[in-house]
């Protein structure tokens, strides 16, 4: 076989492999800017910006936006925050498993600290309050470290230290729910706290600011999109919305009222879609202008 023929066969094989290799043709790029995203009926994320990909959960499948189990969202870079009410809802969901001995959990903020309140059942049920600092572990988990702890209004940190008791002796965690205990610290996997779709990404830093828990993923500001507007943008790959299947996707969902964040609820996006309108671009892209979810409700 001549050298030129072998070279042509190698090029053809390489092109075919890259066209079908996982992580390329079957992935859909996603970018968000200034989005108030409903991840559940009782929980929202405020996304300043996000860059990532939607990846099908089964090889060769197409991400179906109406089916959160059909894809996962891999965050590469993002800056987002969550308020106390939403964090309360997610934490209660994470501790709702059968063996849990925590209940009536509430999360709030006090300056730079995260405040956790609730009830602990260990033979008897007692109320507790924990004021904690937040940081990030090298492997990208959110560390919640108690600074002050009270049980039934009595400081307990010294008592626990005296008897050699740590938090993991008292509290049952659920690793499958994205929470585990290390000594007296809670370690939270932010992506696993969220409902479907499965979300992954490396948490780089976290802090409390303006009564929100702020989280930076990846390089953060290095990927901050230029320009204005509030939108969710799907690019490349194939994705399905309802009866619409779009290959080499270029679909942008755009806020019709850009004076405030784009209020978007993925589970009920069709109501926003019906209330808006769409335009095609010369490059065969689709621009869909949608009202905020709260306005559709009214």
Residue pairs with C-beta under 8 A, 6 or more apart in sequence:
18 24
19 25
22 59
23 55
25 237
26 55
26 56
26 59
26 60
26 61
26 62
26 237
26 238
27 53
27 54
27 55
27 236
27 237
28 53
28 54
28 63
28 71
28 234
28 235
28 236
28 237
28 238
28 239
28 249
29 51
29 52
29 53
29 54
29 233
29 234
29 235
29 236
29 237
30 50
30 51
30 52
30 53
30 54
30 73
30 232
30 233
30 234
30 235
31 49
31 50
31 51
31 52
31 225
31 231
31 232
31 233
31 235
32 47
32 49
32 50
32 231
32 232
32 233
33 47
33 48
33 49
33 225
33 229
33 230
33 231
34 47
34 48
34 49
34 229
34 230
34 255
34 261
34 262
35 46
35 47
35 50
35 230
35 231
35 232
35 261
35 262
35 264
36 44
36 45
36 46
36 47
36 261
36 262
36 263
36 264
36 292
37 44
37 45
37 46
37 47
37 264
37 266
38 44
38 263
38 264
38 265
38 266
38 267
38 293
39 45
39 86
39 194
39 195
39 266
40 89
40 90
40 195
41 267
42 85
42 86
42 89
43 82
43 85
43 86
43 87
43 89
43 90
43 195
44 82
44 83
44 86
45 80
45 81
45 82
45 86
46 80
46 81
46 82
46 83
46 212
46 261
47 78
47 79
47 80
48 78
48 79
48 80
48 81
48 224
49 77
49 78
49 79
49 223
49 224
49 225
50 75
50 77
50 78
50 79
50 80
50 217
51 75
51 76
51 77
51 78
51 218
51 223
51 225
52 73
52 74
52 75
52 76
52 77
52 78
52 201
53 73
53 74
53 76
54 63
54 71
54 72
54 73
54 74
54 197
54 234
54 237
54 239
55 63
55 71
55 72
55 73
55 74
56 62
56 63
56 70
56 71
57 69
57 70
57 71
57 72
57 198
58 70
61 70
62 70
62 238
62 239
62 240
62 245
63 70
63 71
63 237
63 238
63 239
63 240
64 70
64 71
64 239
64 240
65 239
65 240
65 241
65 266
65 269
66 240
66 241
66 242
68 195
68 196
68 197
68 266
69 196
69 197
70 197
71 197
72 197
72 198
72 199
72 200
73 197
73 198
73 199
73 200
74 199
74 200
74 201
75 191
75 199
75 200
75 201
75 217
75 218
76 201
76 217
76 218
76 223
77 217
77 218
77 219
77 220
77 222
77 223
78 201
78 215
78 216
78 217
78 218
78 220
79 214
79 215
79 216
79 217
79 220
79 221
79 224
80 214
80 215
80 217
81 209
81 212
81 213
81 214
81 215
82 90
82 212
82 213
82 215
83 211
83 212
84 107
84 108
84 109
84 211
87 107
87 213
88 105
88 106
88 107
90 193
90 194
91 105
91 107
91 116
91 179
91 193
92 105
93 177
93 193
93 195
94 174
94 177
94 178
94 179
94 193
95 102
95 103
95 105
95 174
95 177
95 179
97 174
97 176
97 177
99 172
99 174
100 172
100 174
101 120
101 121
101 122
101 170
101 171
101 172
102 118
102 119
102 120
102 121
102 171
102 172
103 118
103 119
103 121
103 125
104 118
104 119
105 116
105 117
105 118
106 116
106 117
106 118
107 114
107 115
107 116
107 117
108 114
108 115
108 117
109 115
109 208
109 211
109 212
109 213
110 131
111 208
112 133
112 207
112 208
113 131
113 132
113 133
113 147
113 208
114 131
114 132
114 133
114 134
114 144
114 208
114 213
115 129
115 130
115 131
115 132
116 128
116 129
116 130
116 132
116 144
117 127
117 128
117 129
117 130
118 127
118 128
119 125
119 126
119 127
119 128
120 126
120 127
120 128
120 151
120 170
120 171
122 170
126 151
126 152
127 151
127 152
127 153
128 149
128 150
128 151
128 152
128 156
129 148
129 149
129 150
130 146
130 148
130 149
130 150
131 146
131 147
131 148
131 149
132 144
132 145
132 146
132 147
132 186
133 144
133 145
133 147
134 142
134 143
134 144
134 145
134 206
134 207
134 208
134 213
135 142
135 143
135 145
135 206
136 142
136 143
136 203
136 204
136 205
136 206
137 143
137 187
140 201
140 202
140 203
140 204
141 187
141 188
141 189
141 203
142 187
142 188
142 189
142 190
142 203
142 206
142 215
143 185
143 186
143 187
144 185
144 186
144 187
144 188
145 184
145 185
146 157
146 167
146 184
146 185
148 155
148 157
149 155
149 156
149 157
149 160
150 156
159 165
160 166
160 167
160 184
166 183
166 184
167 181
167 183
167 184
167 185
167 186
168 181
168 182
168 183
168 184
171 181
173 179
173 180
173 181
173 186
176 192
177 192
177 193
178 188
178 189
178 190
178 191
178 192
178 193
179 186
179 187
179 188
179 189
179 193
180 186
180 187
181 187
190 199
190 201
190 203
190 215
191 198
191 199
191 200
191 201
192 198
192 199
201 217
201 218
202 217
202 218
203 215
203 216
203 217
204 216
204 217
204 218
204 219
204 220
205 215
205 216
205 220
206 213
206 214
206 215
206 216
207 213
207 214
208 214
228 258
229 254
229 255
229 258
230 254
230 255
230 258
230 261
230 262
231 252
231 253
231 254
231 255
231 262
232 252
232 253
232 262
232 264
233 251
233 252
233 253
234 246
234 249
234 250
234 251
234 252
235 249
235 250
235 251
236 248
236 249
237 247
237 248
237 249
238 245
238 246
238 247
238 248
238 249
239 245
239 246
239 249
239 251
240 246
241 251
241 269
242 270
246 286
250 281
250 283
250 284
250 285
250 286
251 285
251 286
251 288
252 285
252 286
252 287
252 288
253 262
253 264
253 269
253 288
253 290
254 262
254 287
254 288
254 289
254 290
255 261
255 262
255 289
255 290
255 292
256 276
256 289
256 290
256 291
256 292
257 291
257 292
257 295
260 292
262 290
262 292
263 292
263 293
263 294
263 295
264 272
264 290
264 292
264 293
265 272
265 293
268 293
269 290
271 293
271 296
272 290
272 291
272 292
272 293
272 296
273 288
273 290
275 290
275 291
275 295
275 296
276 288
276 289
276 290
276 291
277 288
277 289
278 286
278 287
278 288
278 289
279 286
279 287
279 289
280 286
280 287
281 287
